[in-house]
Amino acid sequence: MPTLANPPTPWLPTRADLDAATARTAAAIGDPSLSLADVQRAAEAEEAVHQGYLHRPGADAELQAEAELEAGL
């Protein structure tokens, strides 16, 4: 049983989870049958995954390196 000295490790989203959430948001944006509220829910879910992902060790550096690569820096 976890104690205060040994708390349970929270589940943190992986990069695959973040990529899947981003794809769901993009699909919602591209689907003309969905309402603005549907798109907003998808975007909010993606943001929640993103915030969780940033708590993974090295995640921020990984995203920064990818952004620089895409920008050609």
NULO-10753 format. One line per 5 residues: number of its first residue (from 0); for each residue y, z negated, x of N, C-alpha, C, CB. Coordinates in steps of 0.001 Angstrom, whole numbers, plus 500000, padded with zeros to 6 digits. Glycine has a CB too. Example, Ala and Ser with C-alpha at 12.3 -4.5 7.8 and 13.67 -1.06 7.14 Angstrom:
% NULO-10753
0> 494310/492200/513190/495500/492200/512300/496700/492200/513200/495527/490954/511308 ~ 497750/492920/512850/498940/492860/513670/500030/492130/512900/499402/494275/514084
END
This chain:
% NULO-10753
0> 498819/500000/500839/500000/500000/500000/501248/500000/500887/499996/498780/499044 ~ 502250/500845/500594/503462/500875/501406/504242/499562/501295/504349/502050/500986 ~ 504838/499183/502386/505713/498017/502413/507101/498482/502802/505188/496926/503399 ~ 508062/497559/502810/509415/497940/503223/509437/498409/504671/510380/496766/503040 ~ 508557/497857/505493/508492/498277/506889/507804/499625/507032/507764/497231/507723
5> 507035/500027/506019/506296/501277/506052/506432/501979/504698/504804/501026/506402 ~ 507659/502449/504376/507866/503058/503051/507131/504385/502934/509364/503269/502785 ~ 506808/504790/501720/506147/506086/501560/507075/507208/501992/505701/506296/500103 ~ 506505/508245/502561/507296/509404/502981/507572/510263/501756/506558/510230/504091 ~ 508848/510540/501497/509144/511381/500335/508724/512825/500596/510645/511317/499988
10> 508386/513520/499530/508070/514932/499654/509372/515673/499917/507350/515476/498376 ~ 509373/516512/500909/510536/517339/501211/510146/518797/501056/511077/517058/502643 ~ 510999/519583/500410/510686/521002/500230/510539/521712/501572/511770/521684/499394 ~ 509670/522697/501591/509477/523527/502784/510399/524741/502708/507987/523974/502921 ~ 510407/525509/503771/511188/526739/503770/510651/527696/502709/511162/527404/505163
15> 509340/527710/502531/508745/528569/501493/509225/528136/500105/507191/528520/501562 ~ 509354/526834/499896/509879/526333/498617/511319/526805/498410/509810/524783/498569 ~ 512119/526737/499479/513514/527176/499393/513586/528673/499119/514273/526835/500691 ~ 512784/529452/499819/512784/530895/499602/512355/531244/498172/511859/531579/500613 ~ 511367/530520/497641/510907/530764/496273/512000/530410/495260/509628/529951/495983
20> 512702/529309/495490/513789/528919/494587/514913/529948/494623/514333/527526/494962 ~ 515212/530462/495807/516237/531490/495945/515819/532765/495208/516502/531792/497434 ~ 514551/533119/495322/514050/534305/494621/514128/534122/493105/512601/534603/495042 ~ 513833/532920/492621/513926/532663/491176/515371/532787/490700/513372/531259/490835 ~ 516314/532307/491502/517726/532435/491131/518126/533906/491100/518629/531650/492118
25> 517731/534660/492107/518064/536083/492157/517452/536819/490963/517574/536708/493483 ~ 516220/536467/490615/515569/537104/489468/516302/536763/488172/514094/536670/489375 ~ 516752/535522/488053/517493/535113/486853/518817/535874/486754/517754/533586/486870 ~ 519481/536029/487873/520754/536758/487883/520528/538213/487474/521418/536688/489286 ~ 519426/538788/487927/519143/540197/487647/518509/540472/486296/518262/540730/488694
30> 518190/539438/485537/517523/539623/484249/518554/539608/483122/516455/538524/484021 ~ 518853/540769/482537/519888/540818/481496/519508/540065/480215/520187/542256/481154 ~ 518223/539720/480063/517821/539002/478851/518093/537498/478949/516343/539238/478575 ~ 518424/537014/480154/518688/535590/480322/520166/535284/480086/518265/535127/481724 ~ 520405/534099/479587/521779/533672/479316/522404/533108/480592/521815/532613/478174
35> 523691/532914/480540/524401/532293/481655/523846/530898/481909/525919/532229/481373 ~ 523476/530195/480856/522892/528855/481011/521562/528927/481763/522686/528190/479631 ~ 520757/529961/481507/519497/530133/482230/519753/530353/483721/518701/531315/481648 ~ 520732/531174/484021/521082/531449/485415/521595/530168/486072/522149/532580/485507 ~ 522408/529415/485351/522944/528156/485876/521808/527180/486190/523932/527522/484866
40> 520823/527076/485308/519683/526177/485544/518911/526596/486792/518741/526163/484320 ~ 518715/527894/486957/518003/528382/488146/518792/528054/489412/517760/529908/488049 ~ 520105/528240/489353/520945/527955/490514/520955/526461/490829/522375/528453/490272 ~ 520985/525629/489807/520962/524181/490028/519626/523728/490605/521243/523438/488720 ~ 518542/524335/490155/517230/524011/490708/517153/524432/492174/516115/524695/489893
45> 517711/525604/492474/517738/526069/493864/518545/525108/494731/518329/527492/493950 ~ 519674/524656/494230/520514/523723/494986/519773/522418/495263/521816/523436/494224 ~ 519010/521936/494291/518240/520707/494488/517194/520893/495588/517558/520281/493172 ~ 516529/522034/495583/515541/522322/496630/516249/522429/497984/514759/523639/496312 ~ 517389/523090/498008/518148/523253/499253/518559/521906/499825/519390/524118/499016
50> 519066/521028/498986/519480/519709/499455/518284/518930/499999/520156/518922/498321 ~ 517160/519018/499330/515962/518361/499840/515498/518960/501153/514851/518444/498823 ~ 515565/520272/501243/515135/520968/502463/515965/520531/503662/515238/522489/502280 ~ 517248/520315/503452/518120/519931/504563/517753/518581/505164/519552/519901/504101 ~ 516944/517791/504482/516497/516507/505017/515295/516661/505947/516149/515562/503880
55> 514722/517859/506008/513605/518097/506939/514157/518173/508356/512828/519414/506575 ~ 513478/517592/509310/513941/517685/510704/514057/519150/511145/512974/516921/511647 ~ 515208/519500/511678/515437/520839/512206/515810/521896/511186/514245/521279/512907 ~ 515857/521546/509915/516119/522540/508871/517520/523131/508988/515939/521915/507494 ~ 518510/522292/509228/519884/522785/509317/520024/523775/510476/520870/521609/509494
60> 519437/523447/511603/519500/524339/512765/518784/525662/512473/518876/523656/514003 ~ 517671/525589/511751/516940/526811/511404/517782/527725/510523/515628/526466/510694 ~ 518426/527148/509520/519265/527945/508630/520467/528512/509366/519727/527108/507445 ~ 521052/527719/510275/522200/528193/511051/521794/529353/511951/522796/527049/511893 ~ 520665/529239/512615/520197/530310/513494/519927/531583/512705/518933/529876/514242
65> 519349/531439/511518/519082/532612/510683/520393/533273/510235/518238/532214/509453 ~ 521372/532454/509854/522668/533001/509436/523336/533755/510579/523590/531877/508937 ~ 523267/533206/511784/523863/533878/512941/523134/535185/513254/523838/532952/514168 ~ 521823/535183/513105/521047/536390/513342/521432/537477/512336/519541/536086/513258 ~ 521548/537092/511065/521928/538051/510026/523353/538570/510224/521799/537408/508648
70> 524223/537733/510780/525617/538131/511025/525756/538932/512320/526520/536892/511083 ~ 524689/538997/513101/524736/539752/514352/525444/539011/515469/525411/541067/514127 ~ 525437/537696/515400/526106/536905/516456/525184/536618/517608/526631/535595/515897
END
